[in-house]
Amino acid sequence: MGALKYVLYLLSLSFIIGLIIYLIWNNDPNPEKRHVAKNCLLIAFLGIVLNIVCWGALAMGGLMFAY
C-alpha cells in the first residue's frame, strides 16, 4: 500500500478520480483502504477549492492590470 496511496492522493486532485477511488474503496473491509478512500475524497474537494481560489486570483490580477 506504501507508494500506491501517494499516487492515488496525487490523482485525487482531479475530482472525478477522487470520487471514483472513494466509491470503490470505501466499502472494502480493509480499514487502511477505507482511510485512503476518505482522504482521496477530501483531497478531491480541496482540489476544487484550490482551483476556484487560483482562478479567482488570476481574474483579480487581470482586473488589476486593466485599469
C-alpha positions as CSV (number, residue, x, y, z in Angstrom):
1,M,0.0,0.0,0.0
2,G,3.1,2.3,0.5
3,A,3.7,4.3,-2.6
4,L,0.3,3.5,-4.2
5,K,-1.6,5.7,-1.7
6,Y,0.6,8.7,-2.5
7,V,-0.1,8.2,-6.3
8,L,-3.8,7.9,-5.5
9,Y,-3.6,11.1,-3.4
10,L,-1.9,12.9,-6.3
11,L,-4.5,11.6,-8.8
12,S,-7.3,12.7,-6.4
13,L,-6.7,16.3,-7.2
14,S,-9.0,15.6,-10.1
15,F,-12.4,15.5,-8.6
16,I,-13.8,12.6,-10.8
17,I,-10.8,10.3,-10.0
18,G,-11.0,11.1,-6.3
19,L,-14.7,10.3,-6.3
20,I,-14.2,7.1,-8.1
21,I,-11.5,6.0,-5.7
22,Y,-13.8,6.8,-2.8
23,L,-16.7,4.9,-4.2
24,I,-14.7,1.8,-5.0
25,W,-12.5,1.6,-1.8
26,N,-14.9,2.9,0.8
27,N,-16.8,-0.5,1.0
28,D,-13.6,-2.5,1.4
29,P,-13.2,-4.5,4.6
30,N,-9.6,-3.3,4.9
31,P,-9.6,-0.2,7.2
32,E,-6.4,1.2,5.6
33,K,-8.1,1.2,2.2
34,R,-11.2,3.0,3.7
35,H,-8.9,5.6,5.3
36,V,-7.2,6.2,1.9
37,A,-10.6,6.4,0.2
38,K,-11.8,9.1,2.7
39,N,-8.5,11.0,2.2
40,C,-8.9,10.9,-1.5
41,L,-12.4,12.4,-1.3
42,L,-11.1,15.1,1.0
43,I,-8.3,15.9,-1.4
44,A,-10.7,16.0,-4.3
45,F,-12.8,18.6,-2.6
46,L,-9.7,20.6,-1.6
47,G,-8.6,20.4,-5.2
48,I,-11.9,22.1,-6.3
49,V,-11.5,24.8,-3.7
50,L,-7.8,25.4,-4.7
51,N,-8.9,25.6,-8.3
52,I,-11.5,28.2,-7.6
53,V,-9.1,30.2,-5.5
54,C,-6.4,30.1,-8.2
55,W,-8.8,31.1,-10.9
56,G,-10.2,33.9,-8.8
57,A,-6.7,35.2,-8.0
58,L,-5.9,35.1,-11.7
59,A,-9.0,37.0,-12.6
60,M,-8.4,39.6,-9.9
61,G,-4.8,40.0,-11.1
62,G,-6.1,40.5,-14.7
63,L,-8.5,43.2,-13.5
64,M,-5.8,45.0,-11.6
65,F,-3.8,45.5,-14.7
66,A,-6.8,46.5,-16.8
67,Y,-7.0,50.0,-15.2
